[in-house]
Amino acid sequence: MLQTITGFDRIGEENAFAVLARATALMAQGKDIINLGIGQPDFRTPEHIVEAAIKALRDGHHGYTAANGILPLREAVAADLHKRYNVTVSPEEVMIMPGGKPTMFMSILMFGAPGVDIMYPDPGFPIYRSMIEFTGARPVPIPIREENGFAFSAEETLRLITPQTRLIIVNSPANPTGGVTPKAEVDKLVAGLEKWPNVAIMSDEIYDHMVYDGEQHVCLLSYPSIRDRLIILNGWSKTYAMTGWRLGYAIWPGKLYDMARKLAVNLHSCVNASAQYAGLAALTGPQDAANMMIAEFDKRRKIVTDGLNKLPGVSCIVPKGAFYAFPNVSKTGWKAKPLANALLDEAGVAIIGGPDFGILGEGYVRLSYANSTENILKALGRMDEFLKTKKPA
Ligand code: PLP
């Protein structure tokens, strides 16, 4: 018998990938599937970004780079954050990462251990809890409530902190709910955190470009009182339609930077060199394609919520960010996961059951509206027909 460490009994997964695999397999059998499951833009990476990667390879950038990323890209990240949020970040604080996920992996690994608490949003991105459990730390869910517009409540979050708390994960704009936490609430959270100087914060801001209705994203880097214990997770995947490039960045404070650099050296050495040059072109080149994509998501957001609110037993608040809708399906008579499974098998619509994002996800499903308007309308039609004719066993 192989004797692996026990943490692997506890590590979880992201069901969106399992649904993607099932949807792809059904399509290979000739079934007509509309995939509103996976969270990735349906647009192509803008051409000038692709060209920059090709040029980088032709120019001979095919070797290792520094483990923390090429300097021009780290400078470009710092300049971009300054331009958008008027915050001063040194390129020495920026680390180029192979996607957004590795930043949550590393930060949870740095703080998680038996006997400590790590707080995370529920419903929230499933990898937070998975990694917390892997480390043996106690996962402490921060409830994210529909009646609060799926924003986190500062008061409720602060009440959950204990002397055992080492790390708090926040995510706005949020997956799976599309919730955006208003500035007043973030101000309150930061003020409360000043009383807990030993608690680190990991702010997952991967959807920071995708805020609608005139809302402004609140970047946690704007709060000097927590800068020395703040980790920022961000990247190119969503904003520039680059999920498959595996390119992200982190801002690490103080000594955490060197710990992350060592983890990078041990784990991946460096990020794909040509992808880094592509990321540079994305940040420094024209933003038209990214802006067009976000404007299109905004349009679809209204179409998807209007349509969902017309389905029997379904209600959906208008999400303020990201590209997800998180309708309440508790009055359909279906539990969320059986509903998601039946919709895929019987109606050809892939969505994700809310419980895949946490205990408080029961009664909800997640739809990604990163799909064409035509497909969204077709999927809504199929869901309508399904809910009118099928009842749970
Ligand atoms: N954080 C959140 C909230 C996400 O939804 C995702 C992807 O779905 C990620 C991080 C991971 O991004 P990446 O694909 O760049 O690893």
Residues whose N, C-alpha, C, O or C-beta is under 5 A from the ligand:
A	BS01	PLP	G39 G99 G100 K101 F125 N175 D204 I206 G235 S237 T243 L247 G248
